[in-house]
Amino acid sequence: MSVHPIMLRFPSDLSNVAMVESFVQRIVHRYHIKPDLYGNILISLTEAVTNAIVHGNNKDESKNVEISLNKNGNRIVIKVSDEGTGFDYQSIPDPTVPENISKIGGRGVFLMKQLSDAVTFHDNGSTVEIQFSL
């Protein structure tokens, strides 16, 4: 059974990434999330929001990033959307192969996939959905 979503919307300014922590703290309190899951959610959501601001909206402060969270049974589903055109999420370079190890960047989606139960892209990549089992 889905409950009313928790939502947050803000302009594409990197200083707004700081709002992610209080958003995650609201989730933790509302759904009694275990402390070991808190870090995984915080890192995944921070990466998704940063990607939306930097890559999706090209730091254009006239464009917004939106976070929405729904709880469905024993699972929370977080969606992060930007107003960009999307990207080819099927050809993200693997940051663990030798030629990419020393590259700066390129680890956000990898981290999200490692720390969550599922990562799915929608709207041509301008929305990422991250799922966590509680």
C-alpha positions, 0 to 999 in steps of 0.5 A: 500500500502506497502512502502519500509521497514526500517531495522536495523541489529546488533550483539546480544550484549545487548548494541545494545538495545540502537539503538531501540530508534533512530529506533523508532524515525525514524519511528515516524518522517517518519510516523507522529506517535502520541506521545501516541503511541511512548511509546507503540512502544518503549517498545514493540520493546525493549522487543522483541529485548532484548528477541531476544538477550538473549533468541533467540541468547543466547547473542552470538555476532556472531549471529544477530538480525534484525528489519524490519518495513513496513507500510501497510495502517494505520498499521505498522508491525514490525518484530524482528528476531533472529538466534536462534532455536525458542521457544514454544510461545504457552506455555508462562507462564502468568505473572499475575497469583499469582505464577508468580507475584514475578518472575523476567522476563517473562513479555516481550511478555505479555507487547508486547501483551498489548501495541500493536494491534497484536503479531504473532510469525513466524519461530518457534518463532524466529521471532515476528511480532508486529502490531500497528494501526496508 
